[in-house]
Each structure stands twice: as C-alpha cells, then as structure tokens.
Amino acid sequence: MAVVALVAMAVPAFAQMGRSMLPLATTLVLEKPVPNQAIDQQRAIDLGIKNQTYRFILRDAYVDESKGWTWSDIWQSVRQSRPNFQILGSDDPLVRMEPGEVVTVKGMYSMRTRSFEVSSIQPGAPFAPTDSY
C-alpha cells in the first residue's frame, strides 16, 4: 500500500515538469534605448543574438495562449540569467533597430533552454494582449 501511495504522489510532480517543457506563444514589446539612457532594472531585458547581448526596454510582455502560464512565470524563470533569452530565428530586425524604435516580437518561448524562437517582428506596439498577462 505504501508503494502505491508513493507512486500516486509522484505523478502530479512529473506532470508539472512536463508542462514546463512545452513552448509558450509569447509576445514582447521592446524599445531600443537611446545611448546613455538610464533604464530601470525592472524594465531592462537582455537578449542574446548570435554571439552578442543586446539590452532593450521591455514595454510590455504577455503569454498569447496562457495554458495556465503568465508573463510573471516566464520572467521568474529568466530574470537572473544573462542574457535573459537566447533569440533564435529572425533576429536581424532587432539588431538593426534605431534608438527609440519600438517593435512587437511574437514567438515561442522554451523554459527548458531559455530560448525564444521568433516568428514575427512588427513595428510599433499592439493595442492589448490577445489573452492574458
């Protein structure tokens, strides 16, 4: 009986770990800071693009299809890391941004690797999140 109880307790923990391995559709609204601009550390985000790290102002971020996750969950998993995310895919528009320019980046975030696979980059910021924060 004790073995059955031990197995039953382990199943929910394994299911939770499996959930975090699925990529999450996520949106980032980024602004390239003006040179020598002071950035509040709460709003700064470092992105690894190829072999460089770029700092942006995070104007907004949210999970497009939450599946029980929020932006706060993602930020907790990356906030202590430098860079916070490793960008994969279409990264050239981020590198070529002008100071003060704002873009909306949509992609898939993987908690296991802290990678963000870019699916689209649009100029400007959206009106509102499609699902929830």
N, C-alpha and C positions, 0 to 999 in steps of 0.2 A: 504494500500500500504506500509506503514511504517513497518508493521509486516512482510510482505513478504521480504522486504529488509534486515531486521534484521536476519531472518532465513537464507537467502542466504549468508550473511556474516559469519555466524557461521559454516556452513557446511565445508568450507576448513580447518578451525582450528581443527575441530573434526577429519577430515580425516588425518591430520598431526599427531595428537596424536595417532590415531590408528596405523599408520605406525610404530611408535617407539616401539610399543608393540610386534612386530614380532621379533623372534630371528634372529640373523645375523650369517651366517657362517663366522668364523674369524680364522685367523692363527696368532700365536705368536711364535717368535723365541727367546728363553730365554737362558741365560747363568747364571750358578750359580757362584757368585763372590767368589774369594779367600778370606779367613778370613782376616779381617782388610783392605780389598781393598776399596779405596775411589771410590764411584760411583757418577758420575754426576747425579744430581737430575732429569735432563731431560730424563735420560735413566733408572732410577730406577722404578721398578714396584713391588708392594706388593700384594701377593696372599694369600687369606685366605683359608687354607686347614684344614678341621675339626676345631679344636679349636686353631690353631696356625697361625701365619702370617709369611710368608717367603718372603724375598727380593731377586729379581733377576735383572739382567741387561737385559733390553729389547733391543735386537739387531735388531729386525725388527717386524713389525706387519702390517696386512692388512686385508681388508674385501674380502672374496673369491668371493662372488656374491653380488656386491655392492648394487643393487636396490636403487641407489641414495645416499648411505651412504659411507663414507670413514673412515679410521682409525682415522683421526682427530676428526670426530664426536663422535666416541666411547670414545676417550681419554678425550675429553671435558666433557663427562658425568661421568667419574670416577676419574679424576686426583686429585680432592680434597678429595676423600674418602680414608679411611684406614681400611681394605685393599682395593686396587683398585677393585679387583674382588674377588668373593667367588667362589672357584673351586668346581665343582660337578663332580661325575663320577670317572674315572680312575686317581686318584691323587698320588698313591704310587710312580710311577717313578719320579715325581717331588720332593718328599720328599727324595728319595734315591740318588739324583744327587750328583756327586762329584764336588768339586770346579774346575772351568774352563770348565766343561762339557756344551755342547750346545745341546738343543733339540728343535724340532719343534712341537708345540702343536696346533692341529686343534680341533675346537669345535663350539658350538653355544652360542653366547652372547645375553643375555636378558637385555635391557636397564632398564626395569622396576625394576628388582631385583638386577642388577649388578652381576648376576651370569654367570659363564662360564661353560657350560656343555661340558666336554672333550670327544671327540670322538676318538682321536688317539694321541699318543706321539711317535715321531720318533727321533732317534739320529741325530745330525747334523742340518744343515740349508739348506733350499731349494735354488735352483738357483735364482728363481724370483717368484713374486706373480702371481697367476693364472688369476687375473682380474685387480684390480687397488688398489691404496693406498687410 
